[in-house]
Amino acid sequence: MSEVKVNKISPRSGTTVTLGDSGDTFTGSQTVANAALQGSGQITINGQAVALGGSITLTTETRPTFTSITPNVIENSQTTCVIAGGNFVSVPLVTAINSSTGARVSADEVAFNSASQITVKFTLPVDGTYLLYIENPDGNAVQTSAVLTVSDAPAWVTSAGSLGSFSAAETISTITITATNAVSFAIQSGSLTTGLSLNTGVGSATITGTVSAGISTDTTFTFTVRATDSQGQTADRQFTITVTVGANNSGQFN
């Protein structure tokens, strides 16, 4: 293969310069000004024809954005949630995606409130964490990380009402109260009689202690215990303990 290097090839006036034969490939580099390209052809950008040497203004697509969902912990029954974000267009498609299985569940209802807020109703029968997929009618969409948790709230096993009747100054045997899914228990309102305390636990709590000897009349103490699960869901139940004076009438209900 021969190689010829020149700085410039200039044809004689009125003649044509031919490089190579038909079928040959000619490789070179040359900067061509826009003005030299105008009117010589066109290219297509995003489906729009643009003349060589010309210009075009591209229209960018606007995707919805996600900020938050309230509440972000729900139960299996149908629940209304408010989704905050941006660029929502009436009316988006909203889908919950199980982060473990990939199962997709469409929202029962979607209400367009504004470009920054939509209200949805979900019925998600399987506990777990869920991603959200929000798609505007034009096809632009956003998919979130796992932002929604479906969990069973605490459910009380111990019936509401009396936990027993005890004498003043009596040391009681342990009273146990139980709620499924609960990881802690606390007195929400009211109070135990002096000398008794609530001891929190996982799944159950106990009431122990010695009833105060300073109680001089029969008294019923009413209090509400709140059971809380690991997602912060709660369930309240009201109980009573009766203190009697001058009688040894003890008992309890678990």
C-alpha positions in Angstrom: 0.0 0.0 0.0 1.3 3.4 -1.0 1.0 6.5 1.0 1.2 10.1 -0.3 1.2 13.0 2.1 0.4 16.5 0.8 -0.7 19.7 2.5 -3.1 20.8 -0.3 -4.6 19.6 -3.5 -5.7 22.4 -5.8 -7.3 21.6 -9.1 -6.4 23.7 -12.2 -9.1 26.2 -13.0 -12.0 24.6 -14.9 -11.0 21.0 -14.1 -12.2 18.3 -11.6 -10.1 16.5 -9.1 -11.0 12.8 -8.7 -9.7 10.8 -5.7 -9.8 7.0 -6.1 -12.1 4.7 -8.2 -15.7 3.7 -7.7 -16.0 1.5 -4.6 -12.9 2.9 -2.9 -13.2 4.3 0.6 -11.8 7.7 1.3 -11.0 8.6 5.0 -10.3 12.1 6.1 -11.2 14.8 8.6 -12.5 18.2 7.8 -14.4 20.8 9.9 -17.4 22.1 7.9 -19.1 25.3 8.9 -22.8 25.3 9.5 -23.3 27.8 6.7 -21.8 25.3 4.3 -24.3 22.6 5.3 -27.5 24.6 5.1 -29.8 23.4 2.5 -27.8 20.2 1.8 -29.9 17.7 3.9 -31.6 17.0 7.2 -31.5 14.7 10.2 -34.3 13.6 12.6 -34.2 14.3 16.3 -37.0 12.9 18.5 -39.2 12.5 15.4 -38.7 16.0 14.2 -36.8 16.8 11.0 -33.9 19.3 11.4 -32.0 20.8 8.5 -28.3 20.4 8.5 -26.8 23.6 9.9 -30.2 24.5 11.5 -31.3 24.3 15.1 -34.2 22.9 17.2 -35.6 23.5 20.6 -36.1 20.1 22.3 -39.1 19.7 24.7 -38.1 17.8 27.8 -40.5 15.4 29.5 -41.6 16.0 33.0 -41.7 13.1 35.4 -43.7 13.0 38.6 -41.8 13.1 41.9 -42.4 11.5 45.3 -41.9 13.1 48.7 -44.0 11.2 51.2 -47.0 9.0 51.9 -49.2 9.4 55.0 -49.8 7.2 56.8 -46.8 5.0 55.9 -47.8 2.1 58.0 -51.3 0.5 57.3 -53.2 -2.7 58.0 -54.6 -5.2 55.5 -58.1 -3.5 55.3 -58.7 -0.7 52.9 -56.9 2.4 54.0 -56.7 6.0 52.6 -53.3 7.5 52.1 -52.1 10.9 51.0 -49.2 11.0 48.6 -47.1 14.2 48.4 -44.8 15.0 45.5 -44.7 17.0 42.3 -45.7 17.1 38.7 -48.8 14.9 39.1 -51.2 15.1 36.2 -54.9 14.1 36.5 -55.3 11.2 37.1 -52.1 9.1 37.8 -52.0 5.4 38.0 -50.7 4.3 41.4 -49.4 0.7 42.1 -47.9 -0.8 45.2 -45.1 -3.3 44.6 -44.2 -5.9 47.3 -40.5 -5.5 47.9 -40.0 -9.2 48.6 -42.1 -10.9 46.0 -42.5 -8.2 43.3 -46.3 -8.6 43.4 -48.1 -5.5 42.1 -51.4 -4.3 43.5 -53.2 -1.3 41.9 -54.8 1.3 44.2 -58.5 0.8 44.7 -59.1 4.5 44.1 -56.9 7.5 43.1 -58.1 11.1 43.6 -56.2 14.0 42.0 -56.0 16.9 44.5 -53.3 19.0 42.9 -50.0 18.8 41.0 -48.3 18.1 44.4 -50.9 15.8 46.1 -53.0 12.8 45.4 -55.2 10.7 47.6 -55.3 6.9 47.2 -57.0 3.9 48.8 -55.1 0.7 49.1 -56.2 -2.8 50.1 -53.0 -4.8 50.6 -53.8 -8.3 52.0 -50.1 -9.4 52.4 -47.9 -7.9 55.1 -44.6 -6.5 54.1 -42.9 -3.4 52.7 -44.0 -1.9 49.4 -42.5 0.4 46.7 -44.8 2.8 44.9 -45.1 3.2 41.1 -46.8 6.5 40.1 -47.5 7.0 36.3 -49.0 10.1 34.7 -51.4 9.7 31.8 -48.6 10.6 29.4 -46.5 7.6 30.5 -44.0 9.6 32.6 -43.5 7.8 35.9 -41.6 7.5 39.1 -40.8 4.4 41.2 -39.9 4.9 44.9 -38.0 2.8 47.3 -39.8 0.8 50.0 -41.9 3.6 51.6 -45.1 1.8 52.7 -45.4 -0.9 55.4 -48.4 -3.2 55.8 -48.6 -4.7 59.2 -51.2 -6.2 61.6 -51.9 -3.8 64.5 -51.8 -5.2 68.0 -54.9 -7.3 68.9 -56.0 -7.7 72.5 -56.4 -11.2 73.8 -57.3 -10.3 77.4 -60.9 -9.1 77.7 -61.7 -5.6 78.8 -63.1 -5.0 82.3 -62.2 -6.3 85.7 -58.8 -7.9 86.4 -59.8 -8.9 89.9 -60.7 -7.7 93.4 -58.0 -7.5 96.2 -57.8 -6.5 99.8 -55.8 -3.5 101.0 -52.2 -4.5 101.9 -52.6 -7.7 99.9 -49.6 -8.9 97.8 -51.2 -10.1 94.6 -50.2 -12.9 92.4 -49.1 -11.9 88.9 -51.8 -10.6 86.6 -51.0 -11.1 82.9 -52.5 -9.1 80.0 -51.9 -10.2 76.4 -52.0 -8.6 73.0 -50.7 -10.2 69.8 -48.0 -8.3 67.8 -47.3 -6.0 70.7 -43.7 -5.2 71.7 -44.5 -2.9 74.5 -47.3 -1.9 76.9 -48.0 1.3 78.9 -50.6 3.0 81.0 -52.3 5.4 78.6 -54.8 7.0 81.0 -56.0 6.4 84.6 -53.8 4.7 87.1 -53.2 1.5 89.1 -53.7 1.6 92.8 -50.6 2.6 94.8 -48.2 -0.3 95.2 -49.0 -2.0 91.9 -46.9 -1.6 88.7 -47.3 -2.5 85.1 -44.3 -4.5 83.7 -44.1 -4.3 79.9 -43.0 -7.2 77.8 -43.2 -8.6 74.2 -46.7 -10.0 73.6 -47.8 -9.6 77.2 -47.3 -7.5 80.3 -47.7 -8.2 84.0 -49.2 -6.3 87.0 -47.4 -7.1 90.3 -47.0 -5.6 93.7 -48.6 -5.1 97.1 -51.9 -3.1 97.3 -51.5 0.0 99.5 -52.6 -0.4 103.1 -53.6 3.2 103.2 -56.9 2.6 101.3 -59.7 3.0 103.7 -62.8 2.4 101.6 -63.7 0.0 98.8 -62.3 1.6 95.6 -62.3 0.6 91.9 -59.3 1.8 89.9 -59.9 2.3 86.2 -57.1 2.5 83.7 -56.3 2.1 80.0 -53.4 0.1 78.7 -51.9 0.9 75.3 -50.3 -2.0 73.3 -47.8 -0.9 70.6 -46.2 -2.9 67.8 -42.8 -2.6 66.1 -44.3 -0.2 63.5 -45.8 2.1 66.1 -49.4 0.9 65.6 -51.4 0.9 68.8 -54.5 -0.7 70.4 -56.0 0.5 73.7 -58.0 -1.5 76.2 -59.6 -0.4 79.5 -59.3 -2.4 82.7 -60.3 -2.2 86.4 -58.9 -3.4 89.7 -61.0 -3.2 92.8 -59.6 -2.8 96.3 -61.8 -3.9 99.2 -61.4 -3.1 102.9 -62.1 -5.5 105.7 -62.4 -8.6 103.5 -60.0 -11.0 101.9 -61.7 -11.4 98.6 -58.9 -11.9 96.1 -59.0 -13.1 92.5 -57.7 -12.4 89.0 -58.5 -12.9 85.3 -55.7 -13.5 82.8 
